């Protein structure tokens, strides 16, 4: 195995630092669902996390490791929503300020919630501008420290604490399926399982039209998504795997699976009906891949991370309606 930028020990160190800051979210199980599927299905419910998604873990841990001088400069990042919320909350908690570069078509509810936490928002056009260019320009103008959604070892270590909790709370895991956008939680989960449960297979789960990680794993190098496509999974609409997380995923993942928007809607409805939880679309990509048969569950123990629940009531109701 090549030297990875984050180790199991790094994740354990992050877990200690985040104790009392982030919630230890539950692992949900339903006996009737298990009977239906013929195996054990476990849901790591990060939709119950502070700010409604796992992203606070990595954002806070990165900010915690900044020097007082760096923190005084403020931070900047790009996000379609959940990292924005996590970074805005972390900045608020640690007494600094945040600017979030967000696509203009990002969820209005997530934008408003991010602003309510005291962050400033700068928008960009997803199909004609690169978020990294807007972040770089903002950095140059403000001298802020960039805290990327996934492409930093400390962000990865913080995110990995969700997988570490899952490892500690569940036993004999055959498979872990992680919704994948930038690939940070996926990579961090793979690192945790590779050390703590080496027989456990870890898969990335993506929307069908944003399967850049799946195609990149086949190619052995980062392959971008075509411009102009859309999915209801707004939280994981990323353009291309990044240079920090992709090498980890290439080395450690068992593979990648996909789900259509219709599969995603059905999985949201399934989670609501059987587990009584509200999930945003991208958060159930793993569950959708289990339900659509791409991940074998019969006679196995399969876990997936429900990565967030940041969705307004009207959109949630529309997506899980009778046509789902």
Helices and strands as residue ranges (DSSP letters): H 8-18, E 27-28, H 31-37, E 40-45, G 46-48, G 50-52, H 56-64, H 68-73, E 75-78, H 82-93, E 98-103, H 108-116, E 120-124, H 131-142, E 145-146, H 153-169, E 175-179, H 184-196, E 201-207, G 208-210, H 212-219, G 234-236, H 245-252, E 255-259, H 261-275, G 281-284, H 285-291, E 301-306, H 313-319
